[in-house]
Amino acid sequence: MNAPQPRPDWRDPVQLAACGFGAGFAPVAPGTFGTLVALPLWWLLQPLPLALYLGVVAALALAGVGLCDRAARALDVPDHPAIVWDEMVGYLVTMVAAPPGWLPALLGLVLFRAFDILKPWPIRWFDRQVHGGLGIMLDDLVAGLFAALLLQLILGVL
């Protein structure tokens, strides 16, 4: 039987941000709820020129390494389920160069969650071999890349 996970402290701004501003506190499917938080963020970012969009996503990913590392250390759990900053940024990676609209947004969400949950190679390798904040972020960034490629292929066919 697994020991209960420590509860994140929502009063700590680092843990609050790493936990998707509360989305990660969902009692079930916190990763999906974290991904849902990224939907309105993508909606705001998607009109940006591609280079600026990529810059913002890169900055969020770099910030996520530190945020996730500090939150994991504070919780004393290597990758606490409530830490969902990685899902938020992974979804934004999925949506790079996606056209606006609800179909691409929803399809991107489903594809990203599928890659994040199933963790095909090499995503699973990164998840198991890279630790700390970089490890928390890296498997979701790779899942986002895989989902982005598949999303672009699907949208090119539709």
GIDAHU-V104098 format. One record per pair of residues at least 6 apart in sequence whose C-alpha atoms are under 6 Angstrom apart, sorted by sequence separation. I is the first residue (numbers start at 1). J is the second residue. D is the distance in whole Angstrom. If there is no record, write none. Layout:
i	j	d
I	J	D
I	J	D
This chain:
i	j	d
10	16	5
24	30	5
72	78	5
23	33	5
24	34	6
23	34	5
127	139	5
126	139	5
20	34	6
123	139	5
116	143	6
115	143	5
112	144	6
112	147	5
111	147	5
18	67	6
18	68	6
34	84	5
38	88	5
90	140	5
94	144	4
86	137	5
90	141	5
93	144	5
94	145	6
35	87	5
14	67	6
31	84	6
34	87	6
35	88	5
91	144	6
94	147	5
34	88	6
86	140	6
90	144	5
94	148	4
15	71	5
25	82	6
24	82	4
24	83	6
24	84	6
19	82	5
69	132	5
19	83	4
20	84	6
69	133	4
18	83	5
19	84	5
20	85	6
68	133	5
18	85	5
66	133	6
65	133	4
65	134	5
